[in-house]
Amino acid sequence: MIYTLAGGVLFVIGLHGLFARGNLVMRIMSANVAAAGTFLIIVSASGHEASVADPVAQAIVLTGIVIAVSVTAFALSLVRRLDSGRSRGVRHGGH
Amino acid sequence: MEGIDPWWAAAVIVGAPLTGGVLAILWGALGHVWALAATAAMTAAAVVATARIGRHGVIHLALGGWSAPLGIHWRIDGLGALLILTTALVAMAVAWFAASPPRRMPPAFWPPFLFEVAALAALFMSWDVFNVYVALELASLAAVTLVAQGHGKAAVAAALRYLLVALAGAITTLLGVGLLYAGFGTLDLSILSRALAGPGLVGWLALALITVGLAAKAALFPLHTWLPAAHASAPAPGSALLSALVVEASLFVLLRVWMVGFAHAPVPGPALQSLGLIGAAGIVWGGLLAMRQRRLKLLLAFSTLTQVGYVVMVVPLSADPRWTELAWQGGGMVLVSHAFAKAAMFLGAGMIMDAAGHDRLENIRGAAHAMPMTLFAFAIGGINLIGLPPSGGFVAKWLLIEAALNGGQWWWAVPLAAGGLFTAAYLFRAVAVAFSAGDGGALAAVPRRQEVLVLMLALASLLLGLFPAQPLSVMAIGAPTHSWSAEP
């Protein structure tokens, strides 16, 4: 239960950061925080027998992690392309 | 055709564009060849699958021989088959368009184009909510890549904004999917539908999360702000695919979750009505903003918001079980006819842009004299978006309004009808400028092959309106009704 709640808190913090932050890299990191919260909820809330880990939930989360990593890499490469002409900082307004 | 195993059809539908995409990475110089071959094979397989469904009903496939709940279940119903066929035909036309010399798209265009098509095809077949999520993610990634290939930094910025919204939507959707699994122990839509007869807090929370997540990806009001820049920034063949099909895929999933997954759940009336309100707001807001646009591609992008609104209307309109099928067919008709019409119009806008060097509305005066066939096709597409007879858009709107009036929800007929007026207002302005007297001679020549392709796409949307009986009866196969969940 405590893991599920912690996951919920991470999800909310991450989603808030994704929209509230100005800095693009920070926004991408926020998305990762939200994703981590989601994974935590899925793993901790699934599996009705406490002693056995639910393999389907783990497969879901594993797939989710792979997708999150590739999306993050792609987003960062776009940020670099966007930034290649500018002299300073990723984007103003963030910190 | 009888003897063909539906397995083969499904394998070719997804496998051909997937293989083509890999080949296009390995042999980039031949990208257009792979794309033409893959989309042709996919179209043939889609015809086979659709014909089979017309004769024998819904196709069920258990991937790897494992049936649900252990394995992943693919299920092609009537609307799914028609959307796959639409995807294949539009993709084939776009591929021919993009392969036309002298403006052939560069090698980098073809892999994301083909992966996009493969992801869409897989999505239209998936009957497993996690499988749907994965397909949606692949579709979003390929779509963002297409946007980023537009001109300059603005395109990259639009792509990044799209990616961040899509990412937020994806994480939210995934949380909803995870909650469904945690609460009900299955990902299969049929089994979920029975379990969700009593959704409880977990079920409702999952529905809310999935709805918000998909709303971001489908650009539902008020989560639509990323769409116009993204769709207008992509190169024309990319825009055609994005506006015609990618947005519709998220909408299709939204319809399935509400109308299949939660078919037996006691969804409260206010939830349905607020979804209708979101649709109505999209129709009006998209129309108002489209009127203010001075660039053709942006105008078309905003008009997509109106069409998205029509489709969302299906959910409240299907609340009365007697009119569920009618609303489903109406929504399906919007999806299919808008796909053809919008693809034609975005490709047409791309040709105008190539010929004039820009797409500013005030400066395309006389374009109709230089490229009459393209502007004619553009006008036909417009008839479809407005919903004038004899187009598919007219049939769609007729069905939706009929469902609204018969189901005792007359108030939804107002935005459905008003959307056509808005659309007419801004499309007439664009067409009037293009047909007015001017020096169309200043425009560069455009390839004849591209003109013919655009016209064929536009005519397809018109044919749907002239001969609606056949597609509508196919859409009814496996449509969500209140007795459908007896299926395996």
Interface residues (C-beta under 8 A of the other chain):
Chain A: F11 G14 L15 L18 F19 L24 R27 I28 A31 A34 A35 T38 I41 I42 A45 S46 H48 V56 A57 I60 T63 G64 I67 S70 V71 F74 A75 L78 V79 R81 L82 G85
Chain B: F130 V134 E137 L141 V144 T145 A148 K153 V156 A157 A159 L160 L163 L164 L167 A168 A170 I171 T172 L174 L175 V177 G178 L179 Y181 A182 G183 G185 L187
